[in-house]
Amino acid sequence: MSGAAKRVATSSINWAKLGERLIPEHAGELSRIKGVSGTFQSAVSQLPADLPKVDFAALKKELPAHAAVLDSLQKQFESIKIPYGEIPAEYAKEIEQWTEYNNARIKLHELKVADGLTEAKKVEEKWAKAPPVEHFDRQHFAEYFPSHFYDLRYENRIPDPCNIGLNETPEIEARFKDYKVLRRADKVDDH
Amino acid sequence: MSLSRFLCPSNIRAVVPVRLAHASNVPSAVSTDDQPNYFQKIAYRFKGIPLKGETEAPKSMFDAVGKEWSAPEPLPAIPKDFKEHPDRDLTNYPYPARPMYPPKTRLLMMPDSWFTAFQKVTGVSGPYLFFGGLFAFLVNKELWVYEEQGHMTVGWILFYLLVSRSAGYKVDSWLYGEYQNRMNYFKGLIAEDLKDAVEFRKTSAEKTESLKAVRESIPTALKESMQLQLEASYRKNIENISTELKRRLDYLKETEAAKARFEKEQLMKLISSAVDKEIHQASFKEKYLANAIQQLQGLNVKA
């Protein structure tokens, strides 16, 4: 009566353990599946697993007047077959598609990690090669902290030791690009 | 007239004249440590000794005088194989590491290296004789002519000695603190730069683990969820059949019970109606009443 398909009465997933392993991004996916699974799980646990066993012989003795009815009932009851049903193929296919998507996602993540690790390694190597900051040369400061120090030997900028923002706008550089240009164009320097 | 007379009139023995105040540090025969006099109290203040009943030692402005500053911890050493470029010749041109302390000097400001170079040839006193002789020669031949304000140098040297010995320790401590703050700022910048790398390693490892768990569990969970759904509907059908069967059997049992009950009722009705009929007949009354009276007469009642 239980059918040929394998019956599943409880989920084999350890949700708590799985939840610990997942990051918040994937925990949402988990909680959705867990919710659906939990609904069916509770329905399964509330309902009876198999048909009850009825002692028709005893009943016939008890109710001899209804023996014929009981006979017919017994026949009907014994001949009854409850279909178990099976998972539709398209749903199983959807799971396969999801697995493919997940594999692609993992591959992308691995590529990202490989790239990121190269970058991280570069940064770590840079600082591993650097001397202790107490022994930095003045050239090292410009080399290792370019956003805090500048090297006027190759950087095209105006010295701004008090950091008043002389290099933030191009006007000053444009004004002093050619020293021969006068402050006022109409004032001719002819003496 | 002594000031102490106004201060502690009861203690006549502790009379110290003002002009002898400097001598009051020496415990006098007339005062004890339990009861220091006014000037002794001042001396204790300068020395940083707490008075009786004071829990903390007084903070003296002369605490740091004459103290020599030294760094709590030395600067970190440069790795031996550190090279800015693979071509650097570390043997002949080692990396110029920052020294923790200034190089050694003699006679306040003369580099020690000037003396040691001579010392190898002329002995310990040689360099002094050489420099002294050279200086004397230059002065003698008026090659070195003193400027008219030149004697002020002596004053400046004295001033330097005074300041360096009194405030030197505090100045050095403050400068070291500021230097440490500056270095910590740069170390913070480095840590911030490295933090991204560390964070990336951590988060990427977590995500890899999470994706692995997802790959292992989610397809199974989805399949099991559908199987549970099948099981639930199957069990629902079982429950329907069970209730229907029970309903039918209950009906049969109930009809059987009703039939039995009806039969019983009918039988009872038949009996009671027959009995009633019998009772209401006149002959019944006479027959049974006479019989009963006879029986009562036959009773031998003893009071």
HADDOCK unambig.tbl for C-alpha pairs under 7 A between the chains (distance, minus, plus):
assign (segid A and resid 7 and name CA) (segid B and resid 231 and name CA) 6.73 0.50 0.50
assign (segid A and resid 8 and name CA) (segid B and resid 227 and name CA) 6.10 0.50 0.50
assign (segid A and resid 8 and name CA) (segid B and resid 228 and name CA) 6.00 0.50 0.50
assign (segid A and resid 8 and name CA) (segid B and resid 231 and name CA) 6.72 0.50 0.50
assign (segid A and resid 9 and name CA) (segid B and resid 228 and name CA) 6.46 0.50 0.50
assign (segid A and resid 9 and name CA) (segid B and resid 231 and name CA) 6.95 0.50 0.50
assign (segid A and resid 11 and name CA) (segid B and resid 224 and name CA) 6.27 0.50 0.50
assign (segid A and resid 13 and name CA) (segid B and resid 221 and name CA) 6.67 0.50 0.50
assign (segid A and resid 18 and name CA) (segid B and resid 213 and name CA) 6.91 0.50 0.50
assign (segid A and resid 21 and name CA) (segid B and resid 209 and name CA) 6.83 0.50 0.50
assign (segid A and resid 21 and name CA) (segid B and resid 210 and name CA) 5.57 0.50 0.50
assign (segid A and resid 21 and name CA) (segid B and resid 213 and name CA) 6.73 0.50 0.50
assign (segid A and resid 22 and name CA) (segid B and resid 210 and name CA) 4.45 0.50 0.50
assign (segid A and resid 23 and name CA) (segid B and resid 206 and name CA) 6.97 0.50 0.50
assign (segid A and resid 23 and name CA) (segid B and resid 207 and name CA) 6.50 0.50 0.50
assign (segid A and resid 23 and name CA) (segid B and resid 210 and name CA) 6.01 0.50 0.50
assign (segid A and resid 33 and name CA) (segid B and resid 222 and name CA) 6.96 0.50 0.50
assign (segid A and resid 37 and name CA) (segid B and resid 225 and name CA) 4.89 0.50 0.50
assign (segid A and resid 40 and name CA) (segid B and resid 228 and name CA) 5.83 0.50 0.50
assign (segid A and resid 40 and name CA) (segid B and resid 229 and name CA) 5.62 0.50 0.50
assign (segid A and resid 40 and name CA) (segid B and resid 232 and name CA) 6.29 0.50 0.50
assign (segid A and resid 41 and name CA) (segid B and resid 228 and name CA) 6.45 0.50 0.50
assign (segid A and resid 43 and name CA) (segid B and resid 232 and name CA) 5.97 0.50 0.50
assign (segid A and resid 44 and name CA) (segid B and resid 231 and name CA) 6.67 0.50 0.50
assign (segid A and resid 44 and name CA) (segid B and resid 232 and name CA) 4.84 0.50 0.50
assign (segid A and resid 44 and name CA) (segid B and resid 235 and name CA) 6.94 0.50 0.50
assign (segid A and resid 47 and name CA) (segid B and resid 235 and name CA) 5.80 0.50 0.50
assign (segid A and resid 47 and name CA) (segid B and resid 236 and name CA) 6.63 0.50 0.50
assign (segid A and resid 47 and name CA) (segid B and resid 239 and name CA) 6.85 0.50 0.50
assign (segid A and resid 48 and name CA) (segid B and resid 235 and name CA) 6.06 0.50 0.50
assign (segid A and resid 48 and name CA) (segid B and resid 239 and name CA) 6.45 0.50 0.50
assign (segid A and resid 49 and name CA) (segid B and resid 235 and name CA) 5.91 0.50 0.50
assign (segid A and resid 50 and name CA) (segid B and resid 238 and name CA) 6.52 0.50 0.50
assign (segid A and resid 51 and name CA) (segid B and resid 238 and name CA) 5.82 0.50 0.50
assign (segid A and resid 51 and name CA) (segid B and resid 242 and name CA) 6.39 0.50 0.50
assign (segid A and resid 52 and name CA) (segid B and resid 242 and name CA) 6.67 0.50 0.50
assign (segid A and resid 63 and name CA) (segid B and resid 256 and name CA) 6.97 0.50 0.50
assign (segid A and resid 84 and name CA) (segid B and resid 230 and name CA) 6.84 0.50 0.50
assign (segid A and resid 84 and name CA) (segid B and resid 234 and name CA) 5.76 0.50 0.50
assign (segid A and resid 85 and name CA) (segid B and resid 230 and name CA) 6.51 0.50 0.50
assign (segid A and resid 87 and name CA) (segid B and resid 226 and name CA) 6.82 0.50 0.50
assign (segid A and resid 95 and name CA) (segid B and resid 219 and name CA) 6.32 0.50 0.50
assign (segid A and resid 99 and name CA) (segid B and resid 219 and name CA) 6.98 0.50 0.50
assign (segid A and resid 102 and name CA) (segid B and resid 215 and name CA) 6.96 0.50 0.50
assign (segid A and resid 106 and name CA) (segid B and resid 211 and name CA) 6.61 0.50 0.50
assign (segid A and resid 113 and name CA) (segid B and resid 204 and name CA) 6.37 0.50 0.50
assign (segid A and resid 120 and name CA) (segid B and resid 197 and name CA) 4.63 0.50 0.50
assign (segid A and resid 123 and name CA) (segid B and resid 194 and name CA) 6.86 0.50 0.50
assign (segid A and resid 124 and name CA) (segid B and resid 194 and name CA) 6.59 0.50 0.50
assign (segid A and resid 131 and name CA) (segid B and resid 78 and name CA) 6.47 0.50 0.50
assign (segid A and resid 132 and name CA) (segid B and resid 76 and name CA) 6.91 0.50 0.50
assign (segid A and resid 132 and name CA) (segid B and resid 78 and name CA) 6.63 0.50 0.50
assign (segid A and resid 133 and name CA) (segid B and resid 183 and name CA) 6.78 0.50 0.50
assign (segid A and resid 134 and name CA) (segid B and resid 183 and name CA) 6.58 0.50 0.50
assign (segid A and resid 135 and name CA) (segid B and resid 97 and name CA) 5.63 0.50 0.50
assign (segid A and resid 135 and name CA) (segid B and resid 98 and name CA) 5.40 0.50 0.50
